[in-house]
Amino acid sequence: MSRNNLSKEAELRLMSFFNNTIAPDQMTKALRQVNFIVALGILREDETLQQEIIKLENSFYWLNELAEILNPYLDAE
């Protein structure tokens, strides 16, 4: 049984994030891309493939945006 551990403020920020910043399907794609690229790099024990760098940069950006929405740290004063 799961329970909601998000504060109302975090819920509102998440809703705003997915309504105004990035669509859930785009976020899901970014998450899967970064997981794939990182896993591939680790398995091959070499640098990330050059053609995947843009996807990786975008995915890390969106992961950081989501992290800030869930628990603001960088924006906190």
PyMOL Python script that loads the backbone (N, CA, C, O; Angstrom):
from pymol import cmd

cmd.read_pdbstr("""\
ATOM      1  N   MET A   1       0.850  -1.173   0.000  1.00  0.00           N
ATOM      2  CA  MET A   1       0.000   0.000   0.000  1.00  0.00           C
ATOM      3  C   MET A   1       0.897   1.237   0.000  1.00  0.00           C
ATOM      4  O   MET A   1       1.766   1.383   0.859  1.00  0.00           O
ATOM      5  N   SER A   2       0.684   2.102  -0.945  1.00  0.00           N
ATOM      6  CA  SER A   2       1.491   3.321  -1.001  1.00  0.00           C
ATOM      7  C   SER A   2       0.721   4.472  -0.381  1.00  0.00           C
ATOM      8  O   SER A   2      -0.509   4.482  -0.325  1.00  0.00           O
ATOM      9  N   ARG A   3       1.493   5.431   0.078  1.00  0.00           N
ATOM     10  CA  ARG A   3       0.836   6.622   0.622  1.00  0.00           C
ATOM     11  C   ARG A   3       1.519   7.847   0.048  1.00  0.00           C
ATOM     12  O   ARG A   3       2.682   7.801  -0.355  1.00  0.00           O
ATOM     13  N   ASN A   4       0.801   8.907   0.017  1.00  0.00           N
ATOM     14  CA  ASN A   4       1.295  10.143  -0.576  1.00  0.00           C
ATOM     15  C   ASN A   4       2.189  10.864   0.432  1.00  0.00           C
ATOM     16  O   ASN A   4       1.721  11.319   1.475  1.00  0.00           O
ATOM     17  N   ASN A   5       3.484  10.965   0.108  1.00  0.00           N
ATOM     18  CA  ASN A   5       4.435  11.641   0.971  1.00  0.00           C
ATOM     19  C   ASN A   5       4.768  13.049   0.479  1.00  0.00           C
ATOM     20  O   ASN A   5       5.577  13.751   1.086  1.00  0.00           O
ATOM     21  N   LEU A   6       4.142  13.452  -0.617  1.00  0.00           N
ATOM     22  CA  LEU A   6       4.404  14.782  -1.161  1.00  0.00           C
ATOM     23  C   LEU A   6       3.599  15.833  -0.404  1.00  0.00           C
ATOM     24  O   LEU A   6       2.440  15.623  -0.049  1.00  0.00           O
ATOM     25  N   SER A   7       4.243  16.959  -0.170  1.00  0.00           N
ATOM     26  CA  SER A   7       3.504  18.070   0.415  1.00  0.00           C
ATOM     27  C   SER A   7       2.598  18.661  -0.656  1.00  0.00           C
ATOM     28  O   SER A   7       2.808  18.439  -1.849  1.00  0.00           O
ATOM     29  N   LYS A   8       1.604  19.403  -0.233  1.00  0.00           N
ATOM     30  CA  LYS A   8       0.716  20.074  -1.196  1.00  0.00           C
ATOM     31  C   LYS A   8       1.521  21.010  -2.092  1.00  0.00           C
ATOM     32  O   LYS A   8       1.237  21.125  -3.284  1.00  0.00           O
ATOM     33  N   GLU A   9       2.528  21.681  -1.520  1.00  0.00           N
ATOM     34  CA  GLU A   9       3.372  22.585  -2.309  1.00  0.00           C
ATOM     35  C   GLU A   9       4.121  21.816  -3.393  1.00  0.00           C
ATOM     36  O   GLU A   9       4.202  22.275  -4.532  1.00  0.00           O
ATOM     37  N   ALA A  10       4.671  20.642  -3.048  1.00  0.00           N
ATOM     38  CA  ALA A  10       5.381  19.825  -4.039  1.00  0.00           C
ATOM     39  C   ALA A  10       4.421  19.337  -5.121  1.00  0.00           C
ATOM     40  O   ALA A  10       4.771  19.306  -6.300  1.00  0.00           O
ATOM     41  N   GLU A  11       3.212  18.957  -4.716  1.00  0.00           N
ATOM     42  CA  GLU A  11       2.205  18.533  -5.690  1.00  0.00           C
ATOM     43  C   GLU A  11       1.887  19.654  -6.672  1.00  0.00           C
ATOM     44  O   GLU A  11       1.818  19.428  -7.880  1.00  0.00           O
ATOM     45  N   LEU A  12       1.695  20.862  -6.150  1.00  0.00           N
ATOM     46  CA  LEU A  12       1.395  22.008  -7.019  1.00  0.00           C
ATOM     47  C   LEU A  12       2.557  22.306  -7.957  1.00  0.00           C
ATOM     48  O   LEU A  12       2.346  22.607  -9.132  1.00  0.00           O
ATOM     49  N   ARG A  13       3.783  22.225  -7.445  1.00  0.00           N
ATOM     50  CA  ARG A  13       4.963  22.469  -8.288  1.00  0.00           C
ATOM     51  C   ARG A  13       5.083  21.414  -9.378  1.00  0.00           C
ATOM     52  O   ARG A  13       5.421  21.729 -10.519  1.00  0.00           O
ATOM     53  N   LEU A  14       4.804  20.149  -9.025  1.00  0.00           N
ATOM     54  CA  LEU A  14       4.843  19.077 -10.017  1.00  0.00           C
ATOM     55  C   LEU A  14       3.782  19.283 -11.090  1.00  0.00           C
ATOM     56  O   LEU A  14       4.064  19.137 -12.279  1.00  0.00           O
ATOM     57  N   MET A  15       2.567  19.619 -10.678  1.00  0.00           N
ATOM     58  CA  MET A  15       1.506  19.856 -11.646  1.00  0.00           C
ATOM     59  C   MET A  15       1.881  21.009 -12.565  1.00  0.00           C
ATOM     60  O   MET A  15       1.669  20.931 -13.775  1.00  0.00           O
ATOM     61  N   SER A  16       2.433  22.067 -12.008  1.00  0.00           N
ATOM     62  CA  SER A  16       2.859  23.203 -12.818  1.00  0.00           C
ATOM     63  C   SER A  16       3.984  22.814 -13.764  1.00  0.00           C
ATOM     64  O   SER A  16       3.991  23.211 -14.929  1.00  0.00           O
ATOM     65  N   PHE A  17       4.933  22.035 -13.260  1.00  0.00           N
ATOM     66  CA  PHE A  17       6.069  21.573 -14.071  1.00  0.00           C
ATOM     67  C   PHE A  17       5.578  20.802 -15.283  1.00  0.00           C
ATOM     68  O   PHE A  17       6.003  21.078 -16.405  1.00  0.00           O
ATOM     69  N   PHE A  18       4.683  19.833 -15.073  1.00  0.00           N
ATOM     70  CA  PHE A  18       4.210  19.013 -16.178  1.00  0.00           C
ATOM     71  C   PHE A  18       3.171  19.715 -17.044  1.00  0.00           C
ATOM     72  O   PHE A  18       2.976  19.329 -18.197  1.00  0.00           O
ATOM     73  N   ASN A  19       2.505  20.729 -16.522  1.00  0.00           N
ATOM     74  CA  ASN A  19       1.547  21.483 -17.334  1.00  0.00           C
ATOM     75  C   ASN A  19       2.205  22.600 -18.126  1.00  0.00           C
ATOM     76  O   ASN A  19       1.730  22.948 -19.207  1.00  0.00           O
ATOM     77  N   ASN A  20       3.307  23.177 -17.602  1.00  0.00           N
ATOM     78  CA  ASN A  20       3.880  24.374 -18.217  1.00  0.00           C
ATOM     79  C   ASN A  20       5.310  24.224 -18.723  1.00  0.00           C
ATOM     80  O   ASN A  20       5.771  25.051 -19.509  1.00  0.00           O
ATOM     81  N   THR A  21       6.018  23.190 -18.292  1.00  0.00           N
ATOM     82  CA  THR A  21       7.445  23.104 -18.617  1.00  0.00           C
ATOM     83  C   THR A  21       7.755  21.978 -19.580  1.00  0.00           C
ATOM     84  O   THR A  21       8.327  22.205 -20.647  1.00  0.00           O
ATOM     85  N   ILE A  22       7.382  20.773 -19.213  1.00  0.00           N
ATOM     86  CA  ILE A  22       7.651  19.601 -20.054  1.00  0.00           C
ATOM     87  C   ILE A  22       6.503  18.619 -19.867  1.00  0.00           C
ATOM     88  O   ILE A  22       5.999  18.435 -18.760  1.00  0.00           O
ATOM     89  N   ALA A  23       6.103  18.000 -20.954  1.00  0.00           N
ATOM     90  CA  ALA A  23       5.016  17.023 -20.889  1.00  0.00           C
ATOM     91  C   ALA A  23       5.527  15.729 -20.243  1.00  0.00           C
ATOM     92  O   ALA A  23       6.698  15.380 -20.392  1.00  0.00           O
ATOM     93  N   PRO A  24       4.653  15.024 -19.532  1.00  0.00           N
ATOM     94  CA  PRO A  24       5.080  13.782 -18.887  1.00  0.00           C
ATOM     95  C   PRO A  24       5.731  12.789 -19.853  1.00  0.00           C
ATOM     96  O   PRO A  24       6.706  12.131 -19.488  1.00  0.00           O
ATOM     97  N   ASP A  25       5.208  12.669 -21.077  1.00  0.00           N
ATOM     98  CA  ASP A  25       5.806  11.727 -22.017  1.00  0.00           C
ATOM     99  C   ASP A  25       7.206  12.165 -22.442  1.00  0.00           C
ATOM    100  O   ASP A  25       8.070  11.321 -22.677  1.00  0.00           O
ATOM    101  N   GLN A  26       7.439  13.483 -22.545  1.00  0.00           N
ATOM    102  CA  GLN A  26       8.781  13.973 -22.860  1.00  0.00           C
ATOM    103  C   GLN A  26       9.737  13.734 -21.687  1.00  0.00           C
ATOM    104  O   GLN A  26      10.901  13.390 -21.893  1.00  0.00           O
ATOM    105  N   MET A  27       9.247  13.914 -20.467  1.00  0.00           N
ATOM    106  CA  MET A  27      10.065  13.668 -19.286  1.00  0.00           C
ATOM    107  C   MET A  27      10.426  12.196 -19.194  1.00  0.00           C
ATOM    108  O   MET A  27      11.566  11.844 -18.890  1.00  0.00           O
ATOM    109  N   THR A  28       9.448  11.337 -19.459  1.00  0.00           N
ATOM    110  CA  THR A  28       9.701   9.900 -19.442  1.00  0.00           C
ATOM    111  C   THR A  28      10.760   9.528 -20.465  1.00  0.00           C
ATOM    112  O   THR A  28      11.644   8.717 -20.189  1.00  0.00           O
ATOM    113  N   LYS A  29      10.668  10.120 -21.643  1.00  0.00           N
ATOM    114  CA  LYS A  29      11.653   9.851 -22.690  1.00  0.00           C
ATOM    115  C   LYS A  29      13.041  10.306 -22.244  1.00  0.00           C
ATOM    116  O   LYS A  29      14.022   9.593 -22.454  1.00  0.00           O
ATOM    117  N   ALA A  30      13.130  11.481 -21.633  1.00  0.00           N
ATOM    118  CA  ALA A  30      14.412  11.988 -21.148  1.00  0.00           C
ATOM    119  C   ALA A  30      15.003  11.066 -20.082  1.00  0.00           C
ATOM    120  O   ALA A  30      16.203  10.793 -20.096  1.00  0.00           O
ATOM    121  N   LEU A  31      14.167  10.586 -19.160  1.00  0.00           N
ATOM    122  CA  LEU A  31      14.632   9.667 -18.127  1.00  0.00           C
ATOM    123  C   LEU A  31      15.169   8.374 -18.731  1.00  0.00           C
ATOM    124  O   LEU A  31      16.225   7.881 -18.336  1.00  0.00           O
ATOM    125  N   ARG A  32      14.430   7.838 -19.685  1.00  0.00           N
ATOM    126  CA  ARG A  32      14.876   6.589 -20.316  1.00  0.00           C
ATOM    127  C   ARG A  32      16.155   6.797 -21.118  1.00  0.00           C
ATOM    128  O   ARG A  32      17.025   5.927 -21.135  1.00  0.00           O
ATOM    129  N   GLN A  33      16.275   7.945 -21.782  1.00  0.00           N
ATOM    130  CA  GLN A  33      17.484   8.218 -22.558  1.00  0.00           C
ATOM    131  C   GLN A  33      18.707   8.315 -21.655  1.00  0.00           C
ATOM    132  O   GLN A  33      19.749   7.733 -21.955  1.00  0.00           O
ATOM    133  N   VAL A  34      18.585   9.044 -20.556  1.00  0.00           N
ATOM    134  CA  VAL A  34      19.741   9.194 -19.670  1.00  0.00           C
ATOM    135  C   VAL A  34      20.100   7.857 -19.038  1.00  0.00           C
ATOM    136  O   VAL A  34      21.282   7.543 -18.896  1.00  0.00           O
ATOM    137  N   ASN A  35      19.102   7.066 -18.656  1.00  0.00           N
ATOM    138  CA  ASN A  35      19.387   5.740 -18.100  1.00  0.00           C
ATOM    139  C   ASN A  35      20.107   4.866 -19.112  1.00  0.00           C
ATOM    140  O   ASN A  35      21.069   4.179 -18.769  1.00  0.00           O
ATOM    141  N   PHE A  36      19.646   4.886 -20.355  1.00  0.00           N
ATOM    142  CA  PHE A  36      20.255   4.084 -21.412  1.00  0.00           C
ATOM    143  C   PHE A  36      21.697   4.512 -21.671  1.00  0.00           C
ATOM    144  O   PHE A  36      22.599   3.678 -21.745  1.00  0.00           O
ATOM    145  N   ILE A  37      21.900   5.812 -21.805  1.00  0.00           N
ATOM    146  CA  ILE A  37      23.230   6.317 -22.144  1.00  0.00           C
ATOM    147  C   ILE A  37      24.224   6.056 -21.013  1.00  0.00           C
ATOM    148  O   ILE A  37      25.352   5.631 -21.262  1.00  0.00           O
ATOM    149  N   VAL A  38      23.811   6.308 -19.788  1.00  0.00           N
ATOM    150  CA  VAL A  38      24.703   6.078 -18.651  1.00  0.00           C
ATOM    151  C   VAL A  38      25.022   4.587 -18.524  1.00  0.00           C
ATOM    152  O   VAL A  38      26.178   4.215 -18.327  1.00  0.00           O
ATOM    153  N   ALA A  39      24.004   3.737 -18.636  1.00  0.00           N
ATOM    154  CA  ALA A  39      24.234   2.294 -18.545  1.00  0.00           C
ATOM    155  C   ALA A  39      25.150   1.816 -19.667  1.00  0.00           C
ATOM    156  O   ALA A  39      26.051   1.010 -19.436  1.00  0.00           O
ATOM    157  N   LEU A  40      24.921   2.307 -20.865  1.00  0.00           N
ATOM    158  CA  LEU A  40      25.746   1.918 -22.001  1.00  0.00           C
ATOM    159  C   LEU A  40      27.202   2.334 -21.783  1.00  0.00           C
ATOM    160  O   LEU A  40      28.123   1.564 -22.055  1.00  0.00           O
ATOM    161  N   GLY A  41      27.397   3.547 -21.294  1.00  0.00           N
ATOM    162  CA  GLY A  41      28.750   4.026 -21.027  1.00  0.00           C
ATOM    163  C   GLY A  41      29.449   3.200 -19.966  1.00  0.00           C
ATOM    164  O   GLY A  41      30.643   2.920 -20.078  1.00  0.00           O
ATOM    165  N   ILE A  42      28.714   2.808 -18.938  1.00  0.00           N
ATOM    166  CA  ILE A  42      29.294   1.999 -17.867  1.00  0.00           C
ATOM    167  C   ILE A  42      29.619   0.595 -18.374  1.00  0.00           C
ATOM    168  O   ILE A  42      30.694   0.061 -18.101  1.00  0.00           O
ATOM    169  N   LEU A  43      28.684   0.005 -19.110  1.00  0.00           N
ATOM    170  CA  LEU A  43      28.909  -1.348 -19.623  1.00  0.00           C
ATOM    171  C   LEU A  43      30.094  -1.399 -20.585  1.00  0.00           C
ATOM    172  O   LEU A  43      30.847  -2.373 -20.595  1.00  0.00           O
ATOM    173  N   ARG A  44      30.254  -0.376 -21.373  1.00  0.00           N
ATOM    174  CA  ARG A  44      31.343  -0.342 -22.354  1.00  0.00           C
ATOM    175  C   ARG A  44      32.642   0.173 -21.757  1.00  0.00           C
ATOM    176  O   ARG A  44      33.711   0.041 -22.352  1.00  0.00           O
ATOM    177  N   GLU A  45      32.532   0.762 -20.572  1.00  0.00           N
ATOM    178  CA  GLU A  45      33.690   1.336 -19.885  1.00  0.00           C
ATOM    179  C   GLU A  45      34.455   2.311 -20.781  1.00  0.00           C
ATOM    180  O   GLU A  45      35.686   2.333 -20.789  1.00  0.00           O
ATOM    181  N   ASP A  46      33.717   3.099 -21.520  1.00  0.00           N
ATOM    182  CA  ASP A  46      34.342   4.141 -22.332  1.00  0.00           C
ATOM    183  C   ASP A  46      33.485   5.386 -22.308  1.00  0.00           C
ATOM    184  O   ASP A  46      32.417   5.399 -21.695  1.00  0.00           O
ATOM    185  N   GLU A  47      33.938   6.420 -22.962  1.00  0.00           N
ATOM    186  CA  GLU A  47      33.190   7.677 -22.973  1.00  0.00           C
ATOM    187  C   GLU A  47      31.870   7.513 -23.712  1.00  0.00           C
ATOM    188  O   GLU A  47      31.714   6.644 -24.570  1.00  0.00           O
ATOM    189  N   THR A  48      30.938   8.369 -23.355  1.00  0.00           N
ATOM    190  CA  THR A  48      29.620   8.364 -23.990  1.00  0.00           C
ATOM    191  C   THR A  48      29.769   8.598 -25.483  1.00  0.00           C
ATOM    192  O   THR A  48      30.590   9.401 -25.926  1.00  0.00           O
ATOM    193  N   LEU A  49      28.967   7.888 -26.241  1.00  0.00           N
ATOM    194  CA  LEU A  49      28.999   8.067 -27.686  1.00  0.00           C
ATOM    195  C   LEU A  49      28.688   9.516 -28.040  1.00  0.00           C
ATOM    196  O   LEU A  49      27.778  10.122 -27.474  1.00  0.00           O
ATOM    197  N   GLN A  50      29.441  10.055 -28.965  1.00  0.00           N
ATOM    198  CA  GLN A  50      29.317  11.474 -29.326  1.00  0.00           C
ATOM    199  C   GLN A  50      27.889  11.855 -29.718  1.00  0.00           C
ATOM    200  O   GLN A  50      27.423  12.936 -29.359  1.00  0.00           O
ATOM    201  N   GLN A  51      27.192  10.989 -30.443  1.00  0.00           N
ATOM    202  CA  GLN A  51      25.843  11.341 -30.904  1.00  0.00           C
ATOM    203  C   GLN A  51      24.817  11.341 -29.777  1.00  0.00           C
ATOM    204  O   GLN A  51      23.699  11.816 -29.973  1.00  0.00           O
ATOM    205  N   GLU A  52      25.164  10.826 -28.614  1.00  0.00           N
ATOM    206  CA  GLU A  52      24.235  10.774 -27.491  1.00  0.00           C
ATOM    207  C   GLU A  52      24.407  11.945 -26.520  1.00  0.00           C
ATOM    208  O   GLU A  52      23.609  12.088 -25.593  1.00  0.00           O
ATOM    209  N   ILE A  53      25.420  12.780 -26.709  1.00  0.00           N
ATOM    210  CA  ILE A  53      25.721  13.847 -25.752  1.00  0.00           C
ATOM    211  C   ILE A  53      24.567  14.840 -25.624  1.00  0.00           C
ATOM    212  O   ILE A  53      24.251  15.257 -24.510  1.00  0.00           O
ATOM    213  N   ILE A  54      23.936  15.227 -26.717  1.00  0.00           N
ATOM    214  CA  ILE A  54      22.820  16.179 -26.665  1.00  0.00           C
ATOM    215  C   ILE A  54      21.669  15.590 -25.844  1.00  0.00           C
ATOM    216  O   ILE A  54      21.091  16.282 -25.006  1.00  0.00           O
ATOM    217  N   LYS A  55      21.338  14.325 -26.077  1.00  0.00           N
ATOM    218  CA  LYS A  55      20.269  13.673 -25.312  1.00  0.00           C
ATOM    219  C   LYS A  55      20.632  13.643 -23.836  1.00  0.00           C
ATOM    220  O   LYS A  55      19.783  13.893 -22.981  1.00  0.00           O
ATOM    221  N   LEU A  56      21.876  13.341 -23.537  1.00  0.00           N
ATOM    222  CA  LEU A  56      22.322  13.271 -22.146  1.00  0.00           C
ATOM    223  C   LEU A  56      22.237  14.637 -21.478  1.00  0.00           C
ATOM    224  O   LEU A  56      21.779  14.739 -20.340  1.00  0.00           O
ATOM    225  N   GLU A  57      22.671  15.688 -22.169  1.00  0.00           N
ATOM    226  CA  GLU A  57      22.591  17.041 -21.622  1.00  0.00           C
ATOM    227  C   GLU A  57      21.142  17.418 -21.327  1.00  0.00           C
ATOM    228  O   GLU A  57      20.845  17.940 -20.253  1.00  0.00           O
ATOM    229  N   ASN A  58      20.249  17.160 -22.264  1.00  0.00           N
ATOM    230  CA  ASN A  58      18.828  17.475 -22.070  1.00  0.00           C
ATOM    231  C   ASN A  58      18.239  16.679 -20.912  1.00  0.00           C
ATOM    232  O   ASN A  58      17.480  17.218 -20.107  1.00  0.00           O
ATOM    233  N   SER A  59      18.584  15.413 -20.829  1.00  0.00           N
ATOM    234  CA  SER A  59      18.051  14.569 -19.764  1.00  0.00           C
ATOM    235  C   SER A  59      18.523  15.035 -18.392  1.00  0.00           C
ATOM    236  O   SER A  59      17.733  15.086 -17.449  1.00  0.00           O
ATOM    237  N   PHE A  60      19.805  15.377 -18.272  1.00  0.00           N
ATOM    238  CA  PHE A  60      20.293  15.871 -16.993  1.00  0.00           C
ATOM    239  C   PHE A  60      19.623  17.184 -16.620  1.00  0.00           C
ATOM    240  O   PHE A  60      19.340  17.419 -15.445  1.00  0.00           O
ATOM    241  N   TYR A  61      19.366  18.041 -17.599  1.00  0.00           N
ATOM    242  CA  TYR A  61      18.681  19.300 -17.334  1.00  0.00           C
ATOM    243  C   TYR A  61      17.306  19.019 -16.720  1.00  0.00           C
ATOM    244  O   TYR A  61      16.956  19.592 -15.689  1.00  0.00           O
ATOM    245  N   TRP A  62      16.522  18.125 -17.365  1.00  0.00           N
ATOM    246  CA  TRP A  62      15.171  17.861 -16.892  1.00  0.00           C
ATOM    247  C   TRP A  62      15.180  17.138 -15.551  1.00  0.00           C
ATOM    248  O   TRP A  62      14.298  17.370 -14.724  1.00  0.00           O
ATOM    249  N   LEU A  63      16.155  16.271 -15.319  1.00  0.00           N
ATOM    250  CA  LEU A  63      16.260  15.611 -14.017  1.00  0.00           C
ATOM    251  C   LEU A  63      16.524  16.630 -12.915  1.00  0.00           C
ATOM    252  O   LEU A  63      15.945  16.539 -11.832  1.00  0.00           O
ATOM    253  N   ASN A  64      17.388  17.592 -13.183  1.00  0.00           N
ATOM    254  CA  ASN A  64      17.662  18.640 -12.196  1.00  0.00           C
ATOM    255  C   ASN A  64      16.443  19.522 -11.968  1.00  0.00           C
ATOM    256  O   ASN A  64      16.164  19.909 -10.833  1.00  0.00           O
ATOM    257  N   GLU A  65      15.716  19.843 -13.026  1.00  0.00           N
ATOM    258  CA  GLU A  65      14.488  20.624 -12.882  1.00  0.00           C
ATOM    259  C   GLU A  65      13.484  19.881 -11.999  1.00  0.00           C
ATOM    260  O   GLU A  65      12.878  20.472 -11.105  1.00  0.00           O
ATOM    261  N   LEU A  66      13.315  18.592 -12.257  1.00  0.00           N
ATOM    262  CA  LEU A  66      12.384  17.794 -11.464  1.00  0.00           C
ATOM    263  C   LEU A  66      12.840  17.716 -10.007  1.00  0.00           C
ATOM    264  O   LEU A  66      12.017  17.829  -9.099  1.00  0.00           O
ATOM    265  N   ALA A  67      14.118  17.527  -9.777  1.00  0.00           N
ATOM    266  CA  ALA A  67      14.642  17.464  -8.412  1.00  0.00           C
ATOM    267  C   ALA A  67      14.378  18.771  -7.667  1.00  0.00           C
ATOM    268  O   ALA A  67      14.027  18.750  -6.488  1.00  0.00           O
ATOM    269  N   GLU A  68      14.543  19.892  -8.336  1.00  0.00           N
ATOM    270  CA  GLU A  68      14.300  21.187  -7.704  1.00  0.00           C
ATOM    271  C   GLU A  68      12.830  21.375  -7.361  1.00  0.00           C
ATOM    272  O   GLU A  68      12.502  22.049  -6.385  1.00  0.00           O
ATOM    273  N   ILE A  69      11.945  20.786  -8.155  1.00  0.00           N
ATOM    274  CA  ILE A  69      10.521  20.885  -7.880  1.00  0.00           C
ATOM    275  C   ILE A  69      10.155  20.025  -6.678  1.00  0.00           C
ATOM    276  O   ILE A  69       9.375  20.440  -5.821  1.00  0.00           O
ATOM    277  N   LEU A  70      10.721  18.831  -6.622  1.00  0.00           N
ATOM    278  CA  LEU A  70      10.414  17.917  -5.529  1.00  0.00           C
ATOM    279  C   LEU A  70      10.984  18.392  -4.200  1.00  0.00           C
ATOM    280  O   LEU A  70      10.344  18.267  -3.156  1.00  0.00           O
ATOM    281  N   ASN A  71      12.199  18.939  -4.254  1.00  0.00           N
ATOM    282  CA  ASN A  71      12.846  19.380  -3.033  1.00  0.00           C
ATOM    283  C   ASN A  71      13.813  20.514  -3.380  1.00  0.00           C
ATOM    284  O   ASN A  71      14.992  20.258  -3.626  1.00  0.00           O
ATOM    285  N   PRO A  72      13.335  21.760  -3.405  1.00  0.00           N
ATOM    286  CA  PRO A  72      14.201  22.868  -3.803  1.00  0.00           C
ATOM    287  C   PRO A  72      15.453  22.949  -2.941  1.00  0.00           C
ATOM    288  O   PRO A  72      15.389  22.958  -1.712  1.00  0.00           O
ATOM    289  N   TYR A  73      16.572  23.008  -3.611  1.00  0.00           N
ATOM    290  CA  TYR A  73      17.860  23.106  -2.921  1.00  0.00           C
ATOM    291  C   TYR A  73      18.685  24.234  -3.512  1.00  0.00           C
ATOM    292  O   TYR A  73      19.190  25.091  -2.786  1.00  0.00           O
ATOM    293  N   LEU A  74      18.820  24.234  -4.826  1.00  0.00           N
ATOM    294  CA  LEU A  74      19.633  25.247  -5.486  1.00  0.00           C
ATOM    295  C   LEU A  74      18.979  26.623  -5.423  1.00  0.00           C
ATOM    296  O   LEU A  74      19.669  27.640  -5.356  1.00  0.00           O
ATOM    297  N   ASP A  75      17.645  26.654  -5.445  1.00  0.00           N
ATOM    298  CA  ASP A  75      16.929  27.929  -5.395  1.00  0.00           C
ATOM    299  C   ASP A  75      16.700  28.421  -3.977  1.00  0.00           C
ATOM    300  O   ASP A  75      16.293  29.565  -3.776  1.00  0.00           O
ATOM    301  N   ALA A  76      16.959  27.562  -2.986  1.00  0.00           N
ATOM    302  CA  ALA A  76      16.730  27.941  -1.583  1.00  0.00           C
ATOM    303  C   ALA A  76      17.751  28.991  -1.149  1.00  0.00           C
ATOM    304  O   ALA A  76      18.922  28.932  -1.524  1.00  0.00           O
ATOM    305  N   GLU A  77      17.290  29.936  -0.363  1.00  0.00           N
ATOM    306  CA  GLU A  77      18.194  30.980   0.098  1.00  0.00           C
ATOM    307  C   GLU A  77      18.669  30.699   1.489  1.00  0.00           C
ATOM    308  O   GLU A  77      19.444  31.477   2.045  1.00  0.00           O
TER     309      GLU A  77
END
""", "prot")
cmd.dss("prot")
cmd.show_as("cartoon", "prot")
cmd.util.cbc("prot")
cmd.orient("prot")
